[in-house]
Amino acid sequence: MARKSETTDQQQYEAGIIGQHYPQDRVEKDKEHLAGLFPGEETSGRDIKSKLKGFWNKTVVPAFPEAVGDISLLKAAIGVETSISKDIKDSTKYPEIAHVAEVRKGLNLCSAEIQYLAQRKEITRLAFCKYLDLDPSTVHPDDVPVVSFGGSGGGYRAMIGLLGYCEEMKNSGLWDLLTYVSGVSGSCWSLAAYYTWGQASMTKVIDHCKSRLSPFHPLSPEAVRKLLQSRGGALKTLGPLVQKHKSGLSTVAMDLYSVFSTGYLFLIDPATDPKKVGHEPKLEVPGHHAHWLKWTSATTFLESGKEPLPILTAIRHERPWRDWADETHPFKEADPGGKEHSEATDAWFQWFEMTPYEIGCDELEAWVPTWGFGRPFEHGKSTMQLPEQSLALLLGLCTSAPAGPLTSYLATIKRNLPVGFIGNSITDLSRGVAKFWGKQSTEEFQQHHPLHACNEHNYLFHLNYDPQKPAPRGIENSPRIHLIDSGMDNNCPTYVLTHPERKVDVILNMDASSDVQKDSFQERVDQIGSRRGLKFAKRNPDLKAGTDTKDPDRFKGLYAQIYDGTVLKERPATVTDSYGHEQSNEQLSEEDKKVLADYHKNSKDTGHPAHPQHKEYLSKFRSERLAEIGNRLAAYSPALDIVGLQECWTYADYSAIRDKVRHVLPYSKFYYSGVFGGGLVILSKWPIEESSMFRYPLNGRPSAFFRGDWFVGKGVACTKLRVPDGPAIEVFNTHLHAPYEREPNDSYMCHRTAQAWEISKLMKSAIERGSIALGLGDFNMVPLSFAHTLVENRSGVRDVWRIIKPASSIGASIDDAEKQRRIVMNEKPCPNVQESLDEHGHTCDSVLNTWRWSKDERRALEKSRDRTIAPKDEDPKAKRLDYIFFGYSKGGWEVKDARVALTERHPELRCSLSDHFAVEATLVPSVRPEVPAKVLDEKALEESSEGIQFNQEQADFKEDCNGTVSKTQTRSALGLSLYDDILKMVNKYTLRERKQRRWRLWHFLTSAVISIGCFVAVWWSPGNCVAFVLILISSLGLMAGTLDGLIGGLFVGSELRALAEFEWEVRNALHLAGGPRQQDEALRDWYD
């Protein structure tokens, strides 16, 4: 049955190719071989022994007489079902089975794609400048068009054509300008290869195709045998079919076509072993991967926006539910090119897109994670947690069907499979497929082109089911879904590239389909455009092809045509489908029209957020930034286990993030403290067993109301997590007091040090209880300061960054201590942006952070004049203030990696997501228990620290110098001199506060005396005006004095007692460390 889009010449050409692989005598033999497997014929009920004997004698021996002595293929095929049944339950091989897949609703892009776009934007901007030879400083990211590339359908022709186009785009620099690449049918093979085993190299894929596409057809006996006999080939080829069968789906002809055609196409060329005589080739390995290929593996090449985002496509033929043939099929016949389909005037195609992130349909407004597609679903959640579906099966949904008669393909595949494979479903495949297609005659079935939909679990099954409400749309009532080659609707992927949220400006379509010589693109693009409310018009409509078919130049001027698109004010009432029928085009509801009208109205108001020039960077955009933080946390790969947030001030802020990440971090706690709230949140993958809020005794002064530290109630958010089959994890999230003055005049350093002392005690107790202790937060301290040293040594935890990067900075490069460290380490005076992030972990005051720019730069950013920051630019003020501390007394865990995260900007506002970047760490079980690093000997320590002078904030003790300049993992020691320094700091601050207390009390007494005097003077005032002034002075003065008196008499008194408690603990620790014994009388009564 010929495709309607094929010309007679093309049909004859393809028939000739088929004839080369399948001569008529082989076709006749195949028919005999398949005898008895079609409807109306009976299958004998032999036992397994006779079946295997018959299979060997009638199938293997005739097909492969040279392999009669080699039974490895048979053994491998028979063992597939057993192996897969065991492996699909192994979470070490398939980590995704530990997660329940959930359906995402809506028209918006997924958070992973949004995050990708933000990262890709900077790459395309630089590529745009390079391609057009522009100065990057003059080009704003919003000025760069979003460019996409689409590959058409057309089988191998399209596959090879797309590879050639893309290779030349890479050579010219155009490839780096692309944000999206998409394909229809055969083009999907090229994209899938490039982003998986091709390792983002078109050259590698092209070279592979040169050796793979000849001399065998992918479904020829030689190709099938070669595939199954490759190392692990049977498991990787047939395993996906076994998994599908185990999930409750029947296997059809297109499943076989999928795994065998893609399996052979992606069969990597053999390596050579020089140890063998003659360098014989090893058996080929499909993709050199441990398991079958997965589409999610393409995310490796999408990290940091390195490559364009690929989109594979397939379609589903829909019709109104009332007209469905039954509860699982809209049509009685499965062939989408059949009469029933072509004459159905009330049917249309729905486009499904498959990115490495998720699979779904914008018309249905439902999406599922790519790793979860292929699982049974109900009510929006997967009910069977299976490994990710094979890429070969996905490509079977996307790619063209075989061009030859089904008889030859089925016979070839059947000869290579044992009887009983997957419960006899493949041995009796012809019977099952014929039943699936409908009761047609045997002859018609044998000569049918097998373009029939595979059975897939429907992730929309009972998505919105409610027994109390009317039945939902038909697709939600069907447990199965059937997707087919999108070329049946349109040979170019224009539909998915015009998704409104993708905001694509330019689409480059490569047409290698059978439509290319018919000049039918206008018709095809209008078909898609009318659905999207777009109209495309050829820029040069007078250009026509010549009529002389022998003229080589008859297509001159038509090889690259430009179509200009415009947005229609209203969607057309009707559209023309692929069969030439006029279909009704769904219109916007009155409510949607009103929303759209309001948006356009507001978009003309520069003061409204909808206007593109309206970009404020104040707190009123807090919700947008919090939502984006939630999007990025939800899309993290690999998924996060524990997250600590600071400055999340309100419950609404917390809810905005929690709702975004609930599916990956289902357990969370918002902590209440102080007058306005402590701003602390903990999100977790594991259940919260216990939780408490510890408020610091010293947490700022109420007189500094404009800073707010005292009012928010600084403290520690404490959480104990219940982890299955592992030690308990106790998380301590905090935000220490900020340094509002530069050292050594930082009056809050004493409070911050005391806070570090308190959180150290909490983490130490957790470790002593046998838990893993994690300290997270904005500690507002530089490495090796008093606070940092106390945290590391009093609690027994380690700064994860100094474990990975022990020679990293101890402050900003403009600080004296860091300058000396850089001299000793022979480093350049100032790090660049890349070094600042990668080597030193700087999270604050980076030039990358828009909140740290000058006022003029921020004003320019508000007017869409961005500032270009290159990786090699200097970063003089950046420092590390945010930390993750880790400790576990029993060992067996280690830090695998640590990095600075969330450095990207908001994709629309272009501002940084926070004034601090995040820090991320990965902890893994270690092979051996962790052994604390040894401190270098005294002499080496003195030599390494010679010439370094630390100010008070960088603790002045020898052991610190070792931790500062050594390139090995070391822990700074808590020396006696440090305790003395802390006591000196406490004493100095205490004297300051006692003085402040005296002044405040004197102020109160003075204001009281002045107030009384003013009231007395009123009696002798010459007039009402003077009396009014005296009363006003009296009242205001008394109010200020009373407030100062309350602060001095109550708060400062409380602060001094907390300082006394802190001093006692420090003196006691000094004594236990070998210092002098403290005497109670030595501690003054601060209230005296």
N, C-alpha and C positions, 0 to 999 in steps of 0.2 A: 504494500500500500504506500504509494508515494506521498511525500510531504507536499502540501499545496504550494508551498513557496519555492519548490524546486523546478528548474527548467527541464525540458526534455533532454538537453545535452548533459546536464548534471546527473540526471537519473541514469542515463546510459553510461556515463563515466564511472559512477559509483557501482553500477552493476558489473562493469568490467573488473573493478577491484575485487568485488566479492567473488567473481568467478575465478580469479587467480588463487584465492585462498580456499574456495569451496567449489571444486569442479562438480559437475552434475552427478558423476558416479559416487562421490562422497556424500552428496545430499541424499541419494537413494539409499546408501548404506546407513546413513543416520536415521532415516525414516524407519528402516528395519530395526535398528538398535533401540528406537524409542517405542517400538510396537508394544501395545498393552498398557501404555502409560496415559492414555487419554480417556475421557469420559466414555462410558459404555463398555470398557474393557476391564476384565477382572485381573487382579494381581494374586498370584498363588501365595498360599500361606506357609511357606517353608520356614524351618527353624533357622537360627542364626548361623549354624555351621554350614548348612546347605546354601544359604544366601552368600556367605563369604566365598564359598567354593565357586558358586556360579558367577559372582562378581569377578573373581580372579580369572576364571577361564573365559568368560564371555566379554569381559571389559578390558582388563589390564593387558592380558596377553595379546589380543588382536590390536590394541592401540599401541602398545609399547613392547614389541617382541624383543627388543634389545635389553629390556629391563626386567625380564622374568625373574632373574635372580636377585633383584633389588626390591625388597619389600618395605623399605623405609618409608616410602610415600604412604603406603597403606597404613602402616603403624601410626604415622604422624596424624593422618586424618582421623583414624579411629580414636586417638587419644585426645583430640581437641576438646570434645564435650566435657570430658572429665577434668581436664586442666582448667578450662574456663569456668566451670561450675565452682571450682575451688578458688580461683584467682579473683573473681568478681566480688568476693567477700573480704579480700585482703586490703586493708586501708593503707598499708605501707606501699603497695604497688599502685593503688588508686586512692589517693587521699581525699578525693572529692566525695567518696561514698560516706564520709563522716558528716556531710552537710545535706540538709534538706533544701531542695531547690524551691524557690517561691516565685510566683508570677508577679511581675511588675505591671501596673496599669498606668496608662496615660500616653500622651503624644510626645512628651518631652524626651530628650536623649537620656541615656543612662549616665550615671555619675562617672563611670570609667571613661566614657567617650568625651564627656565634658572636660574631665581632667586632661585627657589626651589632647584635646583641641587647644587648651591653654598652653601646653608644652610645645605643640607643633607650630603655634603661631609665630614664635620667635625664630624657629628654624626656617620657616617659609619666608619670613621677612628678610633674613640675611641672604637666603638664596635668591630672592627677588632682586635685592640690591646687586648681587654678584651677576645675575643673569642680564640685567639692564645696565650694569656698570654705574650704579648710583652710590652716593655716599650714605652709609647706613644711618648716620646721625640726622639725616634730613628726611628719613622715611619712618612714619609712625606705623605700628602694627595694623591699625585699623585702615590704613591706606592700601594694604596689600590684599589683593583679591583672593578669595577662597577658590582654588582651582581643583577640579576633579577630572579623572580620566575613566572612561568606560570602554570596556571591550565587548564586542558583540558576540552573538552565537554564531555557530558555523562549524562545530566539531573540531577536528584537528586543524583545519584551515584557520579557524579563529584562534586556536591555542598557539599555533606557530606565529601567526600574525601579531598577536599581542606581545609575545616574547620579543619579536623584532622591534616593534614600536618602542617598547619599554627600555630595551637595551640602548637604543639610540637616544631616548630621552635622558637616560642616565649619563651617557657620554656628553650630551650637550648641556647638562645642568638643569633641564626642565623638570626632571623627576623630583628634585628637591623642592620644587614649587608646589607640588601636589599635596593636597590634604586628604583626598579620598581617591581610591581606585576601586572600581567595581566591574563585575563581569556577568555575562549571560552565557549559559551553556558551556561551550568549549573553552571560553576565556577563563572560566572558573578553575579549570585544571591548571592553567599557567599561574594564576594568583596563589592557589593552594600550594603548588610546588615551591614558588618563590619564597613564601613566608614560612615554610616548614623545613623540609630537608634541603631546599635550595639555599638556605641560610642567607637570604636577602641578596642573592647573586643571580642576575639574569644570565650571565655568561655560563655559570654552572648548570643552570637548567637547560639552556640551549645546547650545550655540549652533551648533556645527558640525552636529550631528545634525538640528537644525531645518531646515537648508537642504539636507542631504544625503539624508534619507530620503524626500524627495518632490521631483519627481513620478515618478522612475524606480526601478524595481526594480534592484538591483545587477547582475543578470545579463540585463537587458533589452538589446536592440540599442543603444538610445541610451546606456545607461550604459557598456557595453563600448567603444563607439566613443569616448565622451568620455574614458574612462580611457586608451585606447591613444594618443589624439591629444594628451594632455597632455604637457608638456615632460618628456622622459625617461620618459614613461609606459610605452612599449613595453619599454624596457630594464629598468625596475624591476619591471614586472609579469611579463614573460616570462623575464627573466634568471634568477630562481631555478629555473625549470623547466629551463632550459638547463644550469645547474650540476648539477642533480639528474641530468639525463641523462648529463652528462659523468662523473659519479661511478659510473655503471653501473646506475642504477635506471630502470625504465620508469615513464612518467607515466600516471596514471589519472585518472578523472573528478574525483575529490575534489581532486586537485592543481589542476585548472583552477578548480573551485569556490573553492578557498582563495585563489588569487592574485587572481581577478577580484572576488569578493565583498568581501574585505578591502581590496583595492586601491581599489575604488570607495568603500567606507565611509570609508576613511582619506584620501580625496582632498581635499586642503586647498582651501578656497574661494579663488576668484581674487582677486588683488590688482588695483588699478587704477593705471594710468599716467597721471598728470595731463598728460603731454606730448602724449598722443594726443587727437585731436578726439573729443569726446563721452565721453572717459574709458572707452573700450572695455576690457573685462577682458582681462588677459593669459591665456595658456593656463595651466591649473591645474597645480600641481606636487604630486605625491603626497608629502605629509609635509614638503616643503621640505628634503629631505635629499639628500646627494650620492650615496648608494647606497640600496639597499633598507633598510627599517627592520629593526633588530636588537633582540632582547629584552634583550641585555646593556647597551644604552644606558640602560636604566632605573636602572642603578647610580648614575647622576648624582644621582638624587633620593633615593638611600639613603645617601649619604655623611653621616657623623656622625649617622646615625639620623634623618634629617629626616622621612622618610615611612614609613608602614607597609610591611612587606615583602610584595610581591604574589606569589601562587602561582597559576599556571594549572594546569589539570588535564586529564588524558586517561586512558583506561583501555585495558587489553589483555585480550582474552578468552583465558584459558589453560585447558588441560586436560592431563592426564598425558601424558607423552611417548609412552607406548606406544599411545595412542589418536590420535596426530596423523595427519592425512590424508597428509602427506608431510613431507619434511625442512624445508619452509619454511612450511607452513600447519597449524595445529592443526585447522582445519575445512575441509571441501571447499567449502562455500559461504561467500562473504565477508560476506554480510549478517548482522550480529549479531542482527538481529531475526527471522532465518529459523527454519525448523522445526528444522533440525539443532542450532542453538544453543539454542533454547528447550527442546529435549527432552534435552539433554546433562546428565544428573544428576551427572556427575563434573567439570564445568567451573566456573570461577569467574573473577571479574574482578580484575585487578591494577591498582592506582591508581598512575599516574605523575604526578609533580609537576614543574612547570617554574618555577623562580625565575630571576631575572636572573643568579644565580650558577651553578646547575647543574640538571641534569635527571636524574631517576632514580626508582627504586621501592624503598620500604623493605622490601617483601616479598622482593625479589631482592637486597637489600643491595648495590646497585651504582649508582654515580652517575658522571656525566660532565660536564665543564664545559659550560655552555650554548653557548659559542662553538664547541665541538667536536662537538655533536650534529648528525647528518646526514653525518658522515664515515664511510668504511669503517673498521672496527676489526678487530683480531685480537690475541689474547693481551693484551688490556687496553690497547692503544695504537693510535692512529689510523694507518692505513697510507697515507692520501692526505690531505695538508694543504690543506683547502678553506676558503674564507671562511665565516664564520658563516651559518647558514641563515636565510633570510628569515623575519621575524616572521609574514608572511602564511601561510607554509607551516606554522608552528607552530600558528597559530590554526586552520588547517584541520583539525588533529588534535583540537583542543579544542572547536570550535563545532558547532552543529547542522547537519544536512544540509539542502539545499534542500527546500522543500515541494512543488515542482512536478514534473511528469514530466521525465525526463532528456532526452527528445527535443528539447524547446524550448531547453533550456540548451546542449546540444551544438551544435545548429544555429546558435544565436546566436554562440557563440564561434568556430565554424569559419568563419563568413562573414567574420570579421575577421582571419584568419591566412592567410599565404601557403602554398602547396603547398611541401612540402619542409622546413617548419620543424621543427627538431630532428630531422633525419633522418626526416621523414614520420611521426614517432610521434604527433603531434597530429592531423595530417590524417586518419590512419587510427586515431584514438583509439577510436572506437566498436568497431572490430574488436578492438583490444587490451584494452579494458575488458571486453568480452563474454567474451573468453578468460580474463581474470583472474577473472571472477565464475563461470565455469563455462559449459558448453554449454547454454544456455537458448534458448528460442524467441525470434525477433526481436520479436514483439509483446510478450512478457513483459519483455524487456529494455528496450524503448522506454518502457514505462509504470512501470518500476522507480524507486523512490526511491533516489537515488545516495548512500546512507549506507554507503559502503564504505571500508575502510581504505586509506590511502596506503601506499606502499612506503617504508620508511625503513631505512637501514643499522643493523644491530643492534650496539650497542656492547658487548654481552656475548658476541659471537661468539668461540668458543674461548677464553673468559676463563680457564678453569681446565683447558684441554686438556692432556692428557698421554697420549701413545700407549701408555704402559706401564700405564695404569689404565683401569677401565671408563669407558664413554662418560658424559659429564656430562649434566645435565638438558637437556631438549629445547631450551629457549630458547638455550642456548649452542651448539647445533649448527646453528642457523638463521642465515644471513647477513643475513636481513631481519627487521624487526619491524613490527608493524601496530598502531597506536594509534587509538582512536576516541573519540567524544564520551562523556565520563564520565557524562552524563545517562542513558545506557543502563543504568547500574548504580544511581545514586542522584542525585537532582536537587539535592542540597546537598553542598558540599565538606567535610562533617564529617570524612571520613576523614583528609585531609591535615592538618586542624587539630588532630586528636587524636594526632599523632605524639608519643610520650612524651617525646622530648628537647625539644620545644617548650614543654612545661609550660604549656599554655593553660588558664586558669581559667574564662574566659567566652567562649562562642561566640554571636555574634549572627547568625542566619541570616535572610536575606531570601528568601522563597519566592514567585517569580513564575512558577512552572512550571504545567503543566497539572494537577498534583496538588493545587494549593492549595485547591481547593474540595471535595476528596474527604475531607479530614480523615485523610489517610494518613501524616502525619508520624511518628506513633508507630511505625508499621510500618517506615518508611524509616530512622528513626534507630536503631531496634533492630537493623536489618540491619547497620549500620555498627558500632554499639556492641558487638555480640556478637563481632565480629572483634577488637576492641580490649580485650575484657575489661571493658567498661563497661555499665552499665544506666541508661537515662534514663527518668524517670517524670514525667508531667505533674503539675504542682503542683496544678492544679484540674481533676481528671478529670471532674467532673460537668458542666462547661461543654460544651454541645452546640449545633450549629447548628440553626436553625429549619427546619421542613419546608416552609414556604410559600416557593416560589422567587420570588414577587413581593414578598416582604417585604424592604424595603431594610435592615432592622435584623436580619436573621436570623443574621448573623455577629457580632453584638454580643458583646464580651468575648473574641473569638477572634482579633482582629487582632494581638495581641501575647501569645503564650503562653510560659510558663516551664516548662522541663523540667529537673529536678534530676538530675545524674549521680552515680553511685556506682561505686566500683571493686569488681568481683567478685573473690571469693577465688580462684575458678578459672574459666577460660574455659569457656563452654558447649560441650557436646560437638558440637552441631549449630547451624548458622545457616540462615536462610532467604534465598535469593538473590532476584534481581529477577524471576525467573519463578515464584516461589512454591514452589520446590523446597527441601527440607531437604538441606543439604550438611554433610558432616563438617567440623568446625572443628579445625584443626591444634592439637595440645596441646603444652605445654612438655615438653622432654626431662627425664629425671630429673636430669641434670647442671644444667640451667637452673633447675629447681625448687629444687635445693640452693643454688645461688647466690642465688636470690631469697629463700629462707628465711634464709640467713646475713645478707643485707643488712637484712631487716626486724629480725632479732635485734640486729644491731649498731646499727641506727638508734635503738634504745631506750636505748643506752648513750651518755650525754653525753660520755664521754671518748673515743669512737670517731669517727674522721673522717667516717663515714657519717651521724652525727647532725647535723641542721640547725643546732643551736646550737654545734656544735664548730667553732670558727674560731680556729686558732692562727696567729700571724704570725711564726713562727720559721723557722730554716733547714730544718726537716724538711718544710716546704711548698715548698722550693725547686723540687722536681720539678714541682709543679703550676704554679708561675709560669713556669718555663722552658718547659713544654709550651704554655702560653698565648702566650708570646712567639713560639714556633715557629709556632703557629696564625696569629698576626697577620702575621708575616713572610710566611708562605705565601700569605695571602689579600690581600696588598698589591695595590692597583690604582692605577696600572699596576705591573706586576711589578718587583721590585727587581733591580738588576744586581750590586751589590757591597754586602756587609754586613760591618761590623767589630764584634766583640763583645769586651767586657772583663769581668773577674771571672767568667768561665766556667771555674771552677777545675778541674773534673775531666773526664775523658774521658766519663763518663756524662752530665754536664751537656751537653757538646758533642753527644753522640749524640742526646739528647732533642730538641734543636733541629734538628740535621742531618736526622733522619728525617722531620721535619715539612716541611722546605723543599726536600728533595732534588729534587722535580719542577720547581722554578723556579730553584733555585741548586744545580746538580748537582755543582759543584766546591768543595771546602772543605779547610781545614787547621787542625788543633789544634796549638798550639805548646807545646813542652816547655821549661821553664826553671826554675832554682832548685830549692829543696828540695820545695816543694809545687806548683809549676806557676805559670806566669805569668798564666794566665787569659785568654789572647788567642786569638781565633779569627777567621779570614777565610772568608767564604762568597762564591762567585762564580758568575755565569752563564757565564763563559768559562773555558777550561782554564787551569790553573796551570802555567806554564812553569818558573819557578824559585822557590825558597822558602828562607828562612834566618831564624834568630833571633839578633838582635844584643842582647847584654846590656849594660846601662849600666855604665860603670866606677864611677859613684857612684849607688847605689840603696838608700840607707837604712843603718841601723846594726843589727847583730845584737843589740845590747843591748836594743833596743825590740822584743822578741820578741812582745809583746802586740799590736803593730801589724802585724807580718808583712811589711813591704815588702821587707826584705833577703832573707827566706826564700823569697819567691815569685819572686825573680830578675827585677826590673823590667827591661824591655827593649823592643825594637821587633820586631814580627812583620812580616817583609818578604816580599812576594809580587810576582812579575812575571806578568801575565796576557797570554795570547795572544789578541788580538782580531782576528777576520777583517776584512780590508779597513779597517784602522785602525791608529793608532799603538799601541805597547805601553803598557800601564797598569801602573805600579808602585805598589803599595799599602803604606802604612806604618801599622800599627795599634799603638797604644801606650797605656799607662796610667802617667802621671807620678806622682811621689811626692806624697802627699796633704799638705796644710797642716794639721798637728795643733795649731798654736798660731796665735793671731791676730797679725797684723802690728803692730808691726815685730819681734816676738819669734819669728817663725817660723824655727826653727833648721834646717828642711829646705829653705828657699828656695834655698840654694846648690846642693843636690842637684838640685832641680827645674830650676833654671836650666841646670845642666850637662847634664841630660838633654835639655832643649830644644835645647841646642847640638849634641848628638850627632845627634838626629833631623833637625835642620836640615841637617847635612852629608850625611846619607843621601838626603834629598829633593833637595838641590842636585845631587848626583851623578846622580840619576835624570833630572833635567831636562836636564843636560848630555849625557846619552846619547840625548836625543831622545824620551824617554818622557813620558807624562802622569803627574805625581806627585800622589798623593792621600794626605794625612795624616789619619788618623781616630783618634778615641779620647777618653778621659777625660784631659784635659791638666791638670786640677786647677789651672787658672790663670784669672785674670780678664783681659779684654781690656786691652791696652797695658801689661801687666806685663813684667818682664824677659823671662820665658820666651816670652810672646806676641810681643814685639817681635823677639826672636831668631829665632823660627820664621818669621815673615813676611819678614824681611830677609836673614837668612843663607842661606835656601834658595831664595828667589825665588817662594814660594807666597803665596797670598792666603787670608785667612779668608773663607769664602763668605758668612757672615752679614754681615760688614761691607761686602761688595760690594753685597748687597741692601739692608741697613739700616745705612748708614755712621754714622748718628747714634744708634746704639743704646747701651745702658748700658755702663759699664766696671766694674761691680760691683753689689753689693746696695745698695738705696737708703739703708740705714743706714750705709754706708761714707762716709768724709769726701770721698774723691775723686768718688764718684758724686753726693753732695749738691751739690758745687760744679758738676759738669757740668750738673745739672738746673737750677741757678740761671742759669747762662750760657745754656742752651737754653730758658729760660723754661717749663720743664715742672713739673708738680705734684710735690710732694715724694716721693710714693710711687705706683708703678704699680699698677693693678688686675690681677687674674689674667689677664684677656684680653690686656691690653697686655703683660704680662710674657711671655706666650708668643708673641704675634703680632709685637710690635714689637722686643722685646729678646732673644728666643731663650733665655730662662732655662730651664736644664735641671736645676738643683739647688736644694734648699732651698725649693721652692715649697710654698705652703699646700695645693696640690692633691695633693701626694705624701704618702700616709699614713705613710710611714716617717719623715717629718720632723715628725709631730705630737707633742704632749706625751705623757707616759706615761699620764696620765688619759684623754686622747682615744683613745689606742690601746687601753686597757683597755675603754673604752666601745664601741669598734668590735668588739672581741672578743665583746662581749655583744649584738651586732647593733644597737647604738645609733650610727648613722652621724652624721657631721658634714656639714652642708650647706655647700658652697662655691659661692657665686654668682660669675658672671663679673666682677662689679663689686667684689668684695671686694678689699681691699688685700693686696699680696704684698710685704712689706718686706724679707724676707731672701733672696728668690730671686736667683740669679746664674747666669751662663753659665760653665760649666766644661768642657763637651763641644763638640768642634769638628770641622769638616771643612775641611782646607786643600787648595787646588787650584793647580797650576802646570803650565804647558806652554810651552816656549820658542818653539815654532813658531807659536803663535797658532791662530786658527780654532776655538776653543772658548770658551764663556762659560757663566756661571751663570744659569740661567733662574729658579730658585726655590730657596728654603730655608725650612724650617719645623721646628718642634718636633713630634715624633711620639711615639706610644706613651704618651700621657698617660692612657689609659683604665685602669680597674681590672680586676682579675680578676673575671669574671662571677659566681663563686661565693664566693670568699674575700673579695671586696670590698676587698682591699688593692691598692696599686700594684704594678705588675709588677717594678719595680726602684726603688732609691733615687735614680736619675737618670732623667730622660726622655731620649729619643733625639733626635738631630738628623738631618734628612734634606735632601739637596740634589739638584737635577736639573741636569745638565750637558748642553748641546746644542751642535752645531756652529754657529758664528757666521757671519754673512754676510761679515764682514770680520775680519781678524786682530785679536786683542786688543791694544790700545795701553795701556801703563801710564798710569794717571791722573797728571796733573801736580800737583806740590805747589804750594800757593799761595805767593805771594811773602812775604818775611820780615815786611814791615810788617803785611799782613793777618793773618799768622799770629800775630803778637804781640798784635794787637787782639782776635782771636778767643779767645786763651788767657788774656787778662788776668783775674786774680783766681782762677785755678784753681791749687791747690797739690796736687801728687801726693805720696803717701808713697813709700817706697822700692819697694814692689811695683808701683805705677803709675809707670813710668820717667819721670824728671824731665828732659825735653828738649822743645824748642820744637816740633819736627816732630810729636810725638805729639799736641800740643794741636790741631793741624790735623785729624788723623784723628779726634780725639775729638768735636769740636763741629761739624765741617763736615757738611753734608747731601749732599755729593758723594762719589763713590767715591774714596778716597785711601788711600795706603799710608804708614804711619808710617815715618819714616826712622831709620836706625841712626846716631845722632850720636856724636861723640867722647866726649861727657859720659857716654853710656850705658856705653861700655867702661870708663871710669873708675869708674863706679858699680859695675859688675860686679867689677872688681878690688878695690875697697874691701870689697865683700861677701865675696869669696873670702878676702881678708886677715883680715877679722873672724872668719870662720868657722874659718880655719886656726888662728888664735890660740886660739880656743875649744877646738878639737880637740887642740891641743898641750897645753893645760892639762888637758883630760880625760885625755889619755894619761899625763901625769905623775901625776895622782891615781890612776889605775888601777894604774900600776906601783908606786907607793908603797903602795897597798892590798895588792898581792901580797906585797911585801917585809914589810910589817907583819904580815900574816896568817901568813906563814912563821915570823917571829920568835915571835909569840904561840903558834903551834902547837908549836914546839919547847919554849917555856917551859912549856906545859901538860903536855907529856909528861914533862918533868923534874920538874914539881911532883907528878906522880903518885907518885913515889917517897916523898915526904914527906906524902902525904895521910893524914888520920887514919882514914879508913874507905873502904869500897867505894863508897858513894854519892858521896862527893866525887871519888873517882877517876873514876867514870863520867861525872860532870858535866864534869870537866876534859878527858877524852877526847872527849866530844861537842862541846864548844866548840872543841877543837883541830881536829877533823875538819871540822865545818861551816865554821869560819873559813878553814881552808886551802882547802877546795873553792871557796868564794866568791872568795877571793883569787886562786886559780889561774885561775878563769874570767875574772876581771877582768884579770889579767895577760895572758892570751891575747888578750883583746879589745884591750887597750891596746898590747901589743907587736906583735901580728900584724895585726889588722884596722885599727886606727887608723893604723898605719904604711902599710898598703896604701891607705887612704883619703887620707892626706896626699900620697902619691905621685900618686894620681889627681888631687888638687887642684892639684899642681904642673904636671901635664900640661895641665890645663884652663887654669891661669893663663898658661902659655906660649902657648897657642893664642889666648887673648884679647889678650895683649900683642902678639902677631904681627899679629892683625887690626887692632889699634889703630894699629900702625905703617903697615900697608898703607892704612889710611883717612886717613893724614896726621898721625898722632900721632908722638911721640918714638920713636926706635929703641931697642929693648930691648937690654940687656946681659946676657950669660949670668951674669956674676958677681952681677947684681942678684937672681937667683933663688936663694933660700936652699936648702940641702940640708935637707929637712924631717926627716931622720933625725938631724941633728946635735943 
